[in-house]
Amino acid sequence: MNKISAYIKIIRPNNFLITFLTVIVASLVSYKGEFPSVKVMIAALTASLTMSAGNIINDIFDLNGDRINHPERSLPSGMISLQYAYIYYFILSAVSLFLSIFISIINIEINLLALFLLYLYSYKLKRIPLIGNLVVSMLTGLVFIYGGIAVNNIYYSIIPAMFASLINLIREIIKDMEDTKGDMQQGIISFPSKFGFKIAKNAIVTLNILLILLIVIPYINGIYGIYYFAVILIFIIPSIVYLLISLMKNDSRENLNKLSFILKLDMVFGLIAVYVGK
């Protein structure tokens, strides 16, 4: 049972579910005419499998750092061997690519691009300050585009893609602040470790102000309705304000981990806002 749990944990089941729901919501807000439910479900599954494969290869390359930052994870704890982690990675990647054949050629190409970038990120790009963060954030937004392409209409998926990319960039910087000690011992020079926590915090404040503007503009322009505005006003904006206040007062690993989770919740509320506000 512990082994099964380890194989589930290494793919980040919460991220799997969020990715799955993201593709479905992107498809729901993008489609015109008859809804291609089978294609959308396959698209949701393939995107989730690709992201899961990305989490595995990231843990493989992060093994030494995770022995310090996250010793409880499946690989550093010894619950999964390095060999079986590689096998798991290749199986999920192959299944994802195979299933994407049943969606469209463009979806296959995006899937290949995502797998390549996720590998390149884990192998090299995450060691380049901010570049790795930008790549992961772009891939997060690409999930929305992937869902829009599955229903042959990406127009309405562009705004939520931008929202997702920006909120994920903020989360990436906070996660780098959380993992600074282990990253430096592994030779990874992240944005916070190179420029310091003060500049990283200033960047987070700036990005959050931009985020608030970005999520309000679609309502002002009439792209989304009053229910969209209600969700962002009640849930997302207050959580952003809380995050900024808390970050300035406390930059301990425990608090940074909590703030990272809050941003993940904001992603979920963002999905709800876009869906109800269409």
N, C-alpha and C positions, 0 to 999 in steps of 0.2 A: 504493500500500500504506500509506503514512504517513497519507493522508486517511482510509482505512478504519479504521486504528488509532485515529485521533483521534475518530471517531464512536463507536467502541466504548468508549474511555476516558471520554468525557464522561458516559456513563450509569452509570459505576462498575460494571463487570461483576461485581466481588466482591459489591457490595450487591445487584445484580440476582439473583445466584445465592442469596444468603442469604435474600432476600425470597421467592424461588421455593420454596426448601426449607422456609421457615417456614410458608407456607400449606399445603404438603403435610403437614408434621408436625402442624400444628394440626388438619387434617382427620382425620389418622390417629388422633389421640388423642381426637377428639370424636365420631366417627361411631358410629351404632348401626344394626344391620341391614346391608343391602347397601351396599357402598362405591361411591359415584357417581364413578368414576374420571375420566370425561370432564369433569364439572363441576369437579372438583378441579383438574385440569390447566389448565382455562380460568381458574379463579380464581387459580391460581399465576401464570399468564402475565399476567393483567390487573393483579394487584397489583404485579408486577415492572415492567411497563410504566409504571404510574402513578408508582412511585417513581423510575423512570428519567427520566420527564418532569419530576418535581420536582427532580432533580439538574441537569437542563439549565436550567430557569428560574432556579434558584439561582445557577448559574454566570453566567447572563446578568446578573442584578442585582449579582453579586459581581465583575464584570469588573475594575473599578478596583482593588479590594482584592487580587484574585488576581494582578494584575501585580506585587504586592509579595510576597504570601504564597505563591503557587503559580504562578510564571511559566511552568512547564512544562506546565500544563494546556492543553486543546485550544483554548479561546477566547483567553486572553492570549498564547499562543504564535503565534496567527494561523493555525493549522491548520484552524479552522472560523470562518467569518465570522459576525457577529452575525445577519445576515439568515437564513442557513441554520440557525443554532441555533434561531431562532424557528420556522422551518418544521418542523424535527425535533421540537421540543417539541409543536407542534399535531398532528402526525401520530401520535406516540406516545399522546397524550391521547385523540385520536379513536378510534384502534384499540382502546385499553383500554376505553373506554366502550361501543363497539359490541360487543365480545366479551362484556362483562359482562351484556349482554341475555340471553345463553344460560345464565346461572347463576340469578339471582333478582332480583326488584325491589329487595329490601333490599341486595343486593350492588351494584346500580347506584347506589342512593342513597349507600352508603358510599363508592363510587368517586368520585362527584361531590363529596362532602364532602372527601375526601382531596385531590383535585385543587385544590379551592378553598382549603383550608388551606395546601397546599404553595405555591400562588401567593401567598397573603396573607403567609405566613411570609417568603418571599424578598423581597417588595415592602415590607413594613412591620414585621412582628412580630419579626424577628430583631434589629431595632434597639432593642427594648425589653428591658432586662436580665431574664433568666430566663424571660420569657413565651415567647419564641421557642423556647427550649430545651424548655420544657414541652410546647409544641405538637408539636414533632418527636418527642419521647418518647411522647406520646399516640398519634401516628400509627404509631409502631413497634409499640406494643401492639395497635393496631387491626388490624394485619396478621393477628394470631392470631384475633381476633374474626371477621375476614373469612373465614378458613378454616373456622372453626366454623359460621358461617352457611351456607357452601356445602354443608355436610352436615346442615343443619337442627338443629344442636345446639351451642350456644356454651358450655355449662356447663364442660366440661373445658378450654376454651381461655382461661378467665378468669385462672387462676393464671399460666400462662406469659406471658400478655399483661401482667400486672403486673410480672413478672420482667423482661421485655423493655423495658418502659417505664422502669423504674428504672435498669437497666444502661445504657440509651441516654442517660438524663439525665446520668449520671456522665460518659459519653463526650462529650456535648455541652459540658459545662463544661471538660473537658480540652482539647477542640478549640478552644474560645474562648480558653483560656490560650495555646495555640499560636499563634493568629492575632491576638493582641491588637494588635500593632504595625500591621498592615495594616488591621484593623477601625477603629482610632482615626483613621487617616488618611482612611478612607472615611466617617467620621462615625457609625460603628456603636459604640454604647456597650454592650459586653457585660457580663455579671455580673463577670468577673475585672477588666476594665478600670475599672469603676465602684467596686468594693469592695476591689480589691487581691487579689494572689495568696494572701496569708495566709488571708483569709476564704474564698476559693474552695477552698483546700486543706482547710480545716476542714469546709466543706460536703461535699466529696468523701469525707472520712473518715466523716462522719455518714451519708451516703447508702450507703456501702459496708457499714457496720455494719448498717443497715436491710436491705440486700440479703442479707447472710448470714443474718439472721433469717428473711427472706422465703423463701429457698430451702431452709432447713432445716425450717420448719414443715410443709410438705406431707408430708414423710417421717414426722415425728412423729405427724401426724394420720392416717397410713395412706392418704393419697391416692395417693402413689407408693411403689414398693417399694424393695428393697435395691439394685437396680442403679442407680436414680436417685441414691440416697445415695452410692454408690460413685463415680459420675462427678463429683458436686459435691465430694466429699471429696478425690479424687485430683487433679482438674484445676482446678475453679473457685475453691474457697476458697484454695488455695496461690497462685494467680495474683493474687487480690485482695490477699492479704497482701504479695506481692512488689510489686504496684502501689503500695500505700500507702507502703511503705518507700522505694521508688525515687522517688516523687513528692516526699517530704519532703527527700530528699538532692539531687535534681537536677530543676530546673524549666526546663531548656533546651528549645528548640523541638524538637531532635532526640529528646530523651528523651520529651517529651510526645507526639510522633508515634508513638513505639514503644508507649507506654502505651495510646494510642488504639487501636492495632492489637491489643493484648492483650485489650482489652475486646470487640473484634469477635470474637476467637477464643472468648472466654467465651460470647458469644451462640450460637456454633455448638455449643459443648459443652453449653450449656443446652438446645438443641434435642435433642441426643443423649440427655441425661439424662431429659428428659420422655418421649421416645419409648421408651427401653428400660425406663423405670420405670412405664409405664402398667399 
